[in-house]
Amino acid sequence: MQTVYLLKNCYKSYAALKKLYKYPDLSTNIIIVDNNQARILYLDKRVKKFPFIINTSPTSLGLIPKISKVLPL
C-alpha cells in the first residue's frame, strides 16, 4: 500500500494526478492537501516538496507515520 500526497493548485501535482489516472492502481491512496495542510506537513523534515509518496497508510489526521519512508514522486 502506498499513499500519494498532492498539493492543490500545483502544476507538478496535477501532472502526477493525470499519470495516476492513466495507470491506476487499487493499492494507491491519494490525498490532496491545501496550503494550510501543506505547511503542517512541511514541519516534518522528511518532506521537501510536493508531490511525494509514502509507503504506508497515513495516520487518522493525515500525517506521516514515523516508520514510513518519504519519497519524491
N, C-alpha and C positions, 0 to 999 in steps of 0.2 A: 504494500500500500504506500502511496505517496501523496503528498499534498502540494499543490502549486499555489503560491500567493501572487496575485496580480494587483497592480495599482490602478485605480480608476483614473481615466483621462491621461493615460501614459501610452505613447506610441509603441514602445517595446512590449508592454503588457498586451496591447491589442494584437500585435503580430503573434505573440505566443498563444493567445486565445484562438486566433484563426488556425494556427498549427495544431492545437489540441482538438479543434473542431474537425479538421480534416482527417486526423488519425486518432480516433477516440480510443480510450482505454477505461474499462469499468473500474479499475482499481485506483484511479486518479481522482482525488478531491480537488476542487477549485474554490479558492477563497479570494474574493475581490474586496480590497480594502480602500478606504478613502484616505485623505491626507492626515486626518487626526489619528486614525488607527495606525498609519504608517509611521508616524512619529513615535508611537509606543513601541512598535516593532524595531525601529532603529536604535532604541535603547539597548537592545541585545547586540553585543559586539560581533556576533556571527553574521548579522545582516548587513551587507554592504550596499546592495542596490536591488531594485525590482526588475523583472520578476525573478523569484527564486523558488527552489523546491526543497522540501524536507522529506525524509524517508519514512516518517511515521505519521500518524494522525495527530492533529493539534489538540491542545487542552480544550476544556469546555468554554474557555474565554477566547479561544482563537490564538492563544500564544504558542510559542515554540517550546516543546519539552526540552529539558536539559540533556537528555540522552540522544537526541536526534542530531543528524548532520545537516547543515545548511549548505546547499549547492546552488550556484547560479544556473539559470535555465538557458 
